[in-house]
Amino acid sequence: MKKLFALVMVLVMTLACFAACGGNTGTDLENIQKKGKIVIGITEYAPMDYKDANGNWTGFDAEFAQLFAKELGVTCEFYVITDWTKKFIELDTKQIDAVWNGMTITEEALLSASVSDPYIVNAQVVVMKSDKLASYPDAASMKNLSFAVENGSAGQKAAENVIGATNIVPVQDQAAALMEVAAGTSDACVIDITMANATTGEGTSYADLGYSVSLTSEEYGVAFRKDSDLTEKLNAFMDKLLADGTLQKLAEKYEQTLVD
């Protein structure tokens, strides 16, 4: 009797899952066109994905993603990933359709997802109070500092592997890492140069913070599911935007450097 009950429950759960998933057996492209939207996984930070004065998502990646959605004939929905270490789990479980947020192309990304061609040049840089920069001219001089880093990020790996830092404070995102340094609760943070350029130095939100040391040289890509047909679609669309100058104009608008 117990075995029969268990079998019935398995059948019920299987049918419920099938109903909840809508029987999605098509390709990613077919499925997002069927539901009428592509869900983009992001974290909030300028200049890639952030909200404008009216509460609308903007930034280089936000605009790029919206252009791609328009090309596919669907709308673009942004989903904030609260734990960056779980981004590929969110992708595999179809909570999102893409990780599109200044994502550094790493070995983990290439193993976990189907990654687009690179499009933006990036680096991991050390941010600290501007009046401290001269005292720490290279990675070797920084190993005893305390570092705030986005948990699971390329910045965290750079702090561990390049600097060899032992006092590392993982936080939710790069914005939180900057706040740690501004508040004095961490000596420094390691973040993307794209964000450092937009948020530190004279005329920015963190005028008393700056950077002088780059730890890595990187490139950004967009991650889709391993078997997704959206990667090839985006690569072709990217080539189109590069050819007609649209992507260059977008890069100039947000002061980014395209991959050659």
N, C-alpha and C positions, 0 to 999 in steps of 0.2 A: 504493500500500500504506500509506504514511504517513497519507494522508488518511482511508483506511478505518479505520485504527487510532485516529486522532483522533476520528472520529465515534463509534466504539464506546465510547471513554473518556467522551465527553460524555454518551452515553446511560446508561452505568453510573453516572456521578456524579449525573445527574438522578434516576435511580431510587433511588439511595442517599439523596439529599436528601429525596425524597418519603417514603421509608420512615422516615427519621429524624424528619421532621416529622409523621409519622402521618397524612399526607394532610389536614392541618388546613385545610379550605376554608370552615369555618363562621365565624360571628361570634366576637368575643373572648369574649362571654358564653357561647356554646355550647361553645367550646373549653375555657374554664376549668372549666365544669361537667362536661365530659367527663373532664378530668384530675383533677378533684376538689380543685383548689387554685388560689388566686390568688397570684402571686409579687410581693411588694412590694419595690421598690428603695429603700433607705434609706442614710443614714450614721448613725453612732451619736452621738447627743448628747441630753442632757437639756434641756428636758422633753418632747421630741417622740418620739424613739425611743432607748431605752437599756435596758440589762439590769438587772433587780433582783437582790437578794441570792442568789436561786436560779438566776440565769442565764437567766431568761425575759425576753422583750422586753416592755417596758411604755412608758408615755408617752402623751401626748395622741394623736399620730398612730397609734401602735401600737394603742391601744384602739379608735380610730375605724375603722381598717382591719379589725380583727378583727370589729367589729360589722357592717361591710359584707360581709365574707366570710360571716358567719353568715346574713345576709339572702339571699345568693346560694346558700346551701346548700353551701358549700365551706370548706376550711380555709385558713388564712392562713400563708404562708411568707415569711420576711423574708430578703432578699438584700442584703448590704452592698456598696454601690457604692464601689470603692476609688479611682476617679478620677471626680470629680463632673463634669468636662468631657465625659465620655463617657456621661452618663446617658441621653441621647436615643438614642444608638447602642445601648445596652443594651436600650432599649425597642423600637426598630425591629427589632432582630434577635431579639426575643422571649426574651431572657434573663430579662426581667422583664415583668410585665403592667401595672405602674404605677410612677410616681415619686411617692412619698408620704412626704415627709420635710421638712416645713417648707419647701416649695419656693416661692420667691418667684415670683409671676406676672410674667414679663418678656416683652419683645418676642420674644426668642429662644424662650422656652417656647411662646408663642402661634403662632409660625411652625413650630416643630418637632413639636408635639404637639396633641392635643385636651385642653384644660384645663378642669377643673371650675369651677363657681362658686366665688368666694373664700369662705373661712370663718374665717380668723384674721387679726387686724391685727398687722403686724410693722413693724420699723424696723431700719436698719443703724446700729449705735452704735460709738463708738470706746472701746475698753477699754485702760486703762493702769494703772500703779501709782497707788494712791489719792492718795499725797502729791504726785503730778505734775499732778493734774487742774486745779488752780487756775492753773497756768502755761499751760494750753492751753484757753482758753475757747471757741474756735470753730475751724471747719475751716481758715481762713486761717492760723492760728497753728501748724498741724500739718504743713505741707507738707514740712518738712525732716526729719521723723521717719521712722524705719524701721517699716514695717508688715508684720505677718504676716497673710495672708489665705488663706482656702480657695480653691484654684485653681479658676477658672471660676465663682465664686460672685457673688452680688449684692454681697457685701462687697468683693470685689476691684474691681468696677466703681465702687463708691462711693469707694474709696480713690483710684482713678485719675481719675475724672471730677469728683467733688465736692471732694476735698481737693487733687487735683493732685499727689499724692505721687509721688516719683521712685524712692524706695528701697522697693520692694515685694518681699516674700519669699512666693511661693506655697507653700502646704503642703497636705497631704492633706485635712484637714478642719478644722472650727472648733475642735475639741478641741486639735488640734496647734497652731493659732494661739494659743490661750490659753496653752499650755505655753511657747511662744516668749517671750511677755511675762513670764510667771512666772519663767522662767530668766534673763531679762535679755538674751536674744539679739536681741530686737526691742523697740523702744520702745513699740509699741502694736499692737493688732489691730482689725480691723473684723469684727464678728459680728452675728448676729441678736439683737435685744433679748430675744427669748424665751429664748435661751440665757444671755445676760448676767444676766438677772434670776435665773436658777436657779443660776448657778455662781460669781457674784462678790459680794463684800461680806461683811459680818459673818455668821458662821454657815454659810458655804459653803466649797467646796473651795479657793477663791481669795479668802480674806478680805482680802488686802492689795491686791486689784485692784478697780477700779470704773469707772464711765462717767458722763459728764455731757453729751455732745454726740451728738445724733441727726442722721444725715446724710440719711436718706431716710424716706419713709412708704410702706409696702408692704402687700401682702396675700398670703396663702398660698393655693395651689390644688394640686390633684392632676392629674398628667399621665398621659394614656393615649395609645395610638397614634392617629394622625390619623383613621383610619376606624373607631375603636372605638365600639361601642354601650354601653360601660361608663360613659362620661361622663354620658350622659343618665340612666342607671340610678343613678349616685351622686348626681347633682343631686336626683333625686326622693327618694332615701333621706335625703339631707341635710335636705330640706324636712320630711320626716317627723320626724327627730330634733330639729329646731328647734321644731316644733309641739308635741311632747310633752315638751320640756324636757330630753331626754337629753343633747343637745349642750351645753346651758348648764351642766348638772351636771358634765360632763366638763371644760369650760373652767374652772370654779371649782376642780375638783380639782387641775388643773395650772397654775392662776393665769394663764389666757390670756384674751384679749379677742376675742370673736366679732365678725365683720363685721356691721354693722347691716343 
